[in-house]
Amino acid sequence: MKIVCALAFLLSFIFAIVPRNLLSDTVTFNGPPKHIAAFCVLAWLLDRAYPERSGGAKIAALIGYGVLIELVQGFIPYRSANLFDVFMDVIGIAIYSMLKYFVSRKSTPVR
């Protein structure tokens, strides 16, 4: 699972830095839904790949990754950095965290 997780992070970084017109046929939605979905999936993959790590460390790593992407995009002429994108990344992470909480709570027997 660690290899799959690393490949997902690599692929998402590539998608973040290539010109948008190259992705228009590949990615059919942009903006907030893309960020939310991507970071929800990345959170799930990171959680599965590193179950021994604390949730806080994984959340910090994901937020740091989102900030890194925006910083890199700020230096690419055909891309732009946007703090709103980081906010959407955080929403994706929060959605995964809530889903994980409710699923684990539902599967825990009541005493």
C-alpha positions as CSV (number, residue, x, y, z in Angstrom):
1,M,0.0,0.0,0.0
2,K,2.9,2.4,0.6
3,I,3.9,2.2,-3.1
4,V,0.4,2.9,-4.2
5,C,0.2,5.8,-1.8
6,A,3.6,7.2,-3.0
7,L,2.4,6.9,-6.7
8,A,-0.8,8.7,-5.9
9,F,1.1,11.6,-4.3
10,L,3.5,11.7,-7.3
11,L,0.6,11.6,-9.8
12,S,-1.3,14.3,-8.0
13,F,1.8,16.5,-7.9
14,I,2.3,16.0,-11.7
15,F,-1.3,17.0,-12.3
16,A,-0.7,20.1,-10.1
17,I,2.2,21.4,-12.2
18,V,1.4,20.5,-15.8
19,P,-0.4,23.1,-17.9
20,R,-4.2,22.8,-17.5
21,N,-4.8,22.4,-21.2
22,L,-3.0,19.1,-21.1
23,L,-5.4,17.8,-18.5
24,S,-8.7,19.0,-20.1
25,D,-9.4,15.6,-21.7
26,T,-8.2,13.7,-18.7
27,V,-9.8,15.6,-15.8
28,T,-13.4,16.6,-16.4
29,F,-13.9,18.7,-13.3
30,N,-11.8,21.5,-11.8
31,G,-11.6,23.7,-8.9
32,P,-13.0,22.9,-5.4
33,P,-14.4,19.4,-6.3
34,K,-11.1,18.3,-7.6
35,H,-9.2,19.4,-4.5
36,I,-11.7,17.9,-2.1
37,A,-11.8,14.6,-3.9
38,A,-8.1,14.4,-4.4
39,F,-7.3,15.1,-0.7
40,C,-10.0,12.8,0.5
41,V,-8.5,10.0,-1.5
42,L,-4.9,10.9,-0.5
43,A,-6.0,11.0,3.2
44,W,-7.4,7.5,2.8
45,L,-4.3,6.2,1.1
46,L,-2.0,7.7,3.6
47,D,-4.1,6.3,6.5
48,R,-4.0,2.8,5.0
49,A,-0.3,3.0,4.1
50,Y,0.8,4.3,7.6
51,P,-1.6,3.0,10.2
52,E,1.0,3.2,12.9
53,R,1.3,7.0,12.5
54,S,-0.8,9.4,14.5
55,G,-3.8,11.0,12.8
56,G,-2.4,14.5,13.6
57,A,0.9,13.7,11.9
58,K,-0.9,12.5,8.8
59,I,-3.2,15.5,8.7
60,A,-0.2,17.9,9.1
61,A,1.7,16.0,6.3
62,L,-1.3,16.4,4.0
63,I,-1.8,20.1,4.7
64,G,1.9,20.6,4.2
65,Y,1.7,18.8,0.9
66,G,-1.2,21.0,-0.2
67,V,0.8,24.1,0.8
68,L,3.8,22.8,-1.1
69,I,1.8,22.3,-4.2
70,E,0.5,25.9,-4.0
71,L,4.0,27.3,-3.4
72,V,5.4,25.4,-6.4
73,Q,2.5,26.6,-8.6
74,G,3.3,30.2,-7.6
75,F,6.7,29.8,-9.4
76,I,5.2,28.2,-12.6
77,P,4.3,30.9,-15.2
78,Y,1.2,29.0,-16.4
79,R,-0.1,28.2,-12.9
80,S,-1.0,30.3,-9.9
81,A,-0.9,29.8,-6.1
82,N,-4.2,30.0,-4.4
83,L,-4.9,29.8,-0.6
84,F,-8.5,28.8,-1.3
85,D,-7.2,25.6,-2.9
86,V,-5.4,24.7,0.4
87,F,-8.7,25.4,2.2
88,M,-10.5,22.9,-0.2
89,D,-7.7,20.4,0.5
90,V,-8.4,20.7,4.2
91,I,-12.1,20.1,3.6
92,G,-11.2,16.9,1.7
93,I,-9.1,15.8,4.6
94,A,-11.9,16.7,7.1
95,I,-14.5,14.7,5.0
96,Y,-12.2,11.6,5.1
97,S,-11.7,12.1,8.8
98,M,-15.4,12.3,9.5
99,L,-16.2,9.3,7.3
100,K,-13.5,7.3,9.1
101,Y,-14.9,8.3,12.5
102,F,-18.5,7.5,11.6
103,V,-17.6,4.2,10.0
104,S,-15.4,3.1,12.9
105,R,-18.1,4.1,15.3
106,K,-20.8,2.2,13.5
107,S,-18.7,-0.9,13.4
108,T,-17.9,-0.8,17.2
109,P,-20.4,-2.8,19.2
110,V,-22.4,-1.0,21.7
111,R,-22.1,-2.3,25.3
